[in-house]
Every structure is written in structure tokens, then in C-alpha cells.
Amino acid sequence: MDILGGLTNTIGLAMAGKNPWGTNKGDGGGGDSGSGGAEPSGSGDKSGGKPEGPRNPWLPSGSDDARRSAKIEDIFKNRGPEGPRRGGGGGGPGGPGFHLPPRSNGKSWVPIIAGAAILGWIAMSSVHFVQPKEQGIVTTFGKYSRTLEPGTNMTAPWPFQQVDVEQVSTIRSERIPEGGEQKLILTGDQNLVDLSYLIRWNIKDLKQYKFQLAQPDETIREVAEAAMRASVAERTLDETFSGAGRAEIEERVRRRMQAILDAYRAGIAVQGVEIAKTDPPAEVNEAFKDVTVAEQDADAAMNTARGTAQQILERAQGETIAFDKVYEQYRLAPEVTRRRLYYETMERVLSQTDKTIVEANGVQTYLPLPEIRKRAAPAPAPAEGQ
């Protein structure tokens, strides 16, 4: 209630053009400009006289400077983010200070801690463990110095020397094109083929790989595409689809890529090229399927004809060999060979007839052999359950 009353009086004096806080002693006895200097001294009076004017509502109760002018510095100088600051011994305005206990000889621990930190930093940045499939590049202030082989290696500490370790024996791969994109390549007979392939490579010279090319991976992709287009352009569409043609294209692409990368001094070894897909363009895929089916049917008919021709030829060759053997026997004994050929021929012909003719006295001229055979044949056994 006292604060509300003081605020009310202060607002009323301010509206009347008077200084609501009174005059401080430190103000040189000057009053407010609106009062013409008639205001008496304020709270700075130490004689015990009661200050004139309304009380300052922003100062704590009981303060001797209750009528002193309120300044923003006075309000916040003793306050912090955690509330009013309290003075204390040895710790400064923020609270009691922290000090490391001294050593037994009375000296500080700071030099020992600093020295240990420096030694740890030197050890961590100077000792390098390179794995069996790795190599490391040492640079001194950004310039190439040497190559680290697998094992434990020592260098100067950072930032004097830096080490960049890279996998060199691991086989890496690049798939062209990425994802399910379509890559059309022109063949030697002016046809388009949708072709995707895989490039396998590794690092053979780490220094060249790191410092010769700005983007080695992108260079490999561009060189592979150029070599593949050049190799496919030397083959027809049918050769590109066939297994033998694809194997030859893969080998040519590998050789071309290796020659180009060696000319660039890229430090890369191409281990192999594998064609994953050779399809016609999507727009004419159905027509190509029909053509492929027709070619397969034609190949099947040609294979059947070749097989039949081979059988006839082999049979004719066998008959020729048999005739040559008979002719040799005929030259040695013509009459015997002629009679033998007659008997064999008659046996082969008459064995296919159902009639037998016997020319001899006292023998019936016709024997119904088929009927006799049917009558002599045993009757079929009755089925079970009948």
C-alpha cells in the first residue's frame, strides 16, 4: 500500500511539473528545472533532517537514499541473472573461488598438467598405425613428404605434418549408369542398345591418386563411358547381345581404360569390367522380342535340319563301308557271294509277308500260318475278381 501511495504522489507531482524525487546533495543544490531551484536538498543530507519529497518506490525500505534520484545503473548494478549478488571473501562477486591445492613442495600443479597435455598431444599426433590394406600420405605444411606403409609409423606432430590414410588394396566398384537409368550406346551397325556395366578398380599409387586428379572417382566414370562407347561402336548389335561378343567388349574396355588412366598418371588399376545388361531401347523392346523369338525358331529349325542331314550322311557312309567289304569278298568268290546275297535279299523281303510258298512234292502248297499262329497262341489269363 505504501508503494502504491508513493506512485500516486509521484505521478501527481510529475503532472504538476515538479521533481517527484527531490534533490540530492550531490546535485550541487540545484533543483528541478520546473521548480526553479527552490527544492531543498534530498537524501544526501547527513544531519538527521528528514528528506523532503515522496519516497523512491524502487529502493528497498529503510534505505537512507529513499529520496535519491533513481537511475538504471543503480537498479541493475547489484543484480545478476541469478538474483542480487552478494559479496564474499576470496571468491569475487560470483561466489567462492576454486584453487588447486599446492604440491608437497609448495609449488603449483599447473606446469605439470600443461606439460602432460603437451606430451599427450605430441604422442597422439605423431604415432600412426596403418592397417595391412592401407597406406598413408604424409604432408608437411600441405606439401607431399612421404608414403607410410602398413605398420607403426612416426611423424612430426600436428600441425607440422598431417597423415591421410586410404584403403589401397580394397576393390572398389562403379556402376554405370546409377540406379535404373537408361544408357543408350550406338553399335557398329547403327543400332542403339541399352547397356549397363560395372567397373572394378583399386589404388596402385596413392601419391598419384591423391595429388594428380582433382576428382578421381568422376574421372573413372568418364573414362569408362568413353572406352565403352568406343568398344561397342566396333561391334554389331548381334555381337553385343551374344556372350562371346560381350566378353570381348569387356576386355577391350578394360585395356582402353587402363591406357587412358596411365596417361593421366591417375594411380588407378582397373581390375575388370562386367556388362550387366544389354537390352534394346524401351520404345522398341516389344519388336525386338518378336524378332528374337523368330530368330530362335529359325535356329531350332536349322538345328533339326542339320541333325537329320548328319544322320543320313552317317547311314550312307555306313552302307558304303559295308558294300566295300562285300565287294572284297565278291572278288575272292563271286559265285558264293552272289548266292549269299540272293538268300539274304529273299530272306529280308519274304520275312515281311504273311504267306509261305513251299515248292516240294507231298507238301501242301499253301499253309495258313497266320491262322495257325492265332490258334496256337495261349488265351489271355482272366483278370482278378472275374
Summary of the structure (lengths in Angstrom):
residues: 386
radius of gyration: 56.9
end to end distance: 129.2
largest distance: 187.8
contacts: 885
relative contact order: 0.05
helix: 43%
strand: 18%
